[in-house]
Amino acid sequence: MNPRVTTLFDRGGRDYDALVAANPGYHRDLHRSARRLRIPGDGHGLHLLDLGCGTGASTRALHRALPAATITAVDGSARMLARAREKPWPTTVRFVHADAHDLPDAGVHGPFDGILAAYLLRNLPDPDAGLRLLHDLLRPGAPLAVHDYSLPRRRADRLLWHAVCWSVIIPAGRWVTGDTALYRYLWRSALDFDSPPELTARMRRTGFTGVRVEPMSGWQRTLTHTFLGRRPVA
């Protein structure tokens, strides 16, 4: 992750949970993306990766969906990770502080039986390199779920994103933290990121098969998505 972006998350880590709690769909949608991995059973005997775990909301979603799985949760922000570690977890969940591209040095090795990457790819300086990393960390045939904002190129959807950010997200960030830098970055990064067709095409170019996109519901239907794919078996 870009060091400047990591610094923004470190600064916002203390109050991040309070802000996302104000979004009634935030935790529901993460759980939806975890279930969309479509891993049968309860995950017994499987090792999953939550890359970009933040304060642990995506880790909780993955654990709820597959409660018997072993989960390695990784994040590059020490402050966000500290908040995640403060919460109660079973012994099957471990947290690792590492940048996405330094996983071997941090003792994180594949192959994994499934990966959830929530709000990660958009924050990487090279999304193609990030997807190649995710591809190589999966065992053959295993699924990836990328959960993120991805705005269509339609003017109406972009106006909706502007309205949500400048009337809700950024003012809430100022009220809770006194600092809007992280939330202004969120606004701009989503505008600059891939549209759904662009991201699915990027995943296919990286070598994922069965690539598809599934939307959320409510006002986020056209703004937040799960992008799904698998590492080929051969």
N, C-alpha and C positions, 0 to 999 in steps of 0.2 A: 504494500500500500504506500502511496505517496506520503512521505514524512509529515508534510503539512496537514494532510487529512487525518493522519494518526493523532497529531497534536490537537486537532479540533475535537476528536472523539475523547481524548484524554480530558480535555477541559469540560466536555459535556457529560462525562460518565456518571458523575455523582447524581445528577438530576434526570438522567435519561429515562429511567423507569417511570418516574412521575409523569413525564410528558407523554410517553406512549400509552400509559394507562388511560389518558383522556381520549384516546382513539378506540372506540368500542370494538372495532374490527381487527385491531392489530394482532392480538394473540390468537383469535379465531382463524385468521388467514394464515398465520404461520403453521398452525396445526393442520390446516387444510393442505398446505404444500407438503408437509411431512407425510401425510396420509397418501398424497398423490404419488409418492415413490412406489406405491403398490407392492410393497414387500409383504408377502403372506405371513400369517402367524403373528407371534408376539416379538419376534426378533431374536429368539433364543439361539445362541451360538454365533451370532453375527456381530461384526465390528463396523460401526458407522462413524462417519466424520461429519462434524458440524463446523464448517470453515467460515470464519467471520461471525463467531457466536455472540459478540457484544456482551451484554449483561446477562445472557443466558436464556432469553425468551425463546429463541429458536431451538436451543438445547432442550428446554422444557417441552416444546412441541414435538421434538423428535422422540423424547423419552415417553411422552403420552401415547404417541402413535405405536411405538415398539418398545414396551417397557422392559423386556428381558434382554435387549441388546446392550452390548458394551459400546459406549459413546466416547469418542475423543473430541473435545470442543476446543477450538483454537481461535485466538484473536490477537491482533497486533497492538491493541490499546491496553496498556497495563491498568488504567483506571477502570475501563469497562470490565475487564476480566476480574478485577478485584471485587466489583459489585456482584458478578456472577458467582464467584467463590463463596460469598457471604451467605448464599441461599442454601437451604437443605437439599442434599443430593444423595442418591444411593452410591454405593462403592463402585458401581459399574460405569459411573460418569467421572471422567478426569478432564481437567482444564490445563491448557498449555499456552504460554505466552510466546507467540512467534509470528513473524511476518509470513504471509502466504508462501513466499518464495524461499523461506529458510526452514521449511519443515524438517528435512532430514537432520539438520544441526540441532533441532529441538527435540529429536527423538520421535518424530512422527513419521511413520512409514506405512505404506499400503501393503497389500491391496485391501481396500475397504469394500464392504458389501453394499454400500449406499452412501451417498453424500448429499447433504443439504447445505446450500450456500445462499444464505439470506442477506440481502442488502450488501453483497460483497463485490460482485463483478463490476458494478457501476463505479466502485471506488478504487479499482485497480488502474494503474497507469497504462497497462497493456492488457486489455480484456482477452485478446487471443492467447497470450502467454498464460493467463489465468485459466482459461478453458483447457489448454493443453495440459497444464498441471493437474486439473481435476480429472481429466480423461486418464492420465497415467496413474493416478492414485486409485482408480477403481479396478476391481477384478473384472475380467472379461464377462460381459453380460450384466453387470451391476448398473443400477440407475443413479442418475443425478437429477436433483431438483434445484433449480435456480429461482429464488423468490426475490422479486425486485420491482421497483417502479420502472415502467417502460411505456412511454407515451406515444400513442399514434401520432402521425403527422397532421391529423385533422386539426383545424383551427379551434374547433369547439372544445376538444379535449385539452389542448394547451391553455386555452382561456380558463378552463375549470381548474387546471393545476395552478395557474397564477392566482386565481381567486382563493383556493384552499390555502396556499402557502402564505399569501400576504394578509389574509383575513383571519386565519386560524393558527397555522403552524409557527410562523415567525413571531407574531405577537405573544403566543403562549410561551415560546422560548425566552423571549425578553422578560415576561412576567415571572417565570419560574427561576431562570438562571441569571437574568440581567445581561445576557450576552446572546446575540442573534447569529454569530458567525457560523456555527454549525448548521443552523436551519436555513440560512441563506445559501450555504454550500449545497444543502439538500435540494433546494429549489433549482439552483443552476445546474447541478450535476444531472438531475433527471431530465431537464430540457436538452442537455447535450448528449445524453446516452442514446443507445439504439432504440428504435421503434420495435414492436414485436416481430414484424417480418425480418428486420435487419438482424435481430438477435438469434432468431431461429436459423437464419442462413449462416450466421457466424458459427453456431454450434455444429451445423452439418459440415462446414468446411474444416472444423477441428477434428472431425471423425466420429462424432456421435451419430447413432442411428435411432430410428423411431422418434425423431424430434417432433415435439408438439408444444403448443402453448395453451394453457387453461386460465381463464380469467377469475377474478374474485367476484364479489357481489356488492350490491349497494352502490354508493357513489364512487367506489374505487374500481368498479367493474372494468373500465377502460384504462385505468392507470396502473394497477398492480396485477401481476401475473405470476403464474408458475410456469417455468420453462423446463421441459422434461426431455431427457434423452438417456441413452445407454451406451456404455462402451461395447463395441462389437465383440462377439464371442471369438471370432477369428479374423 
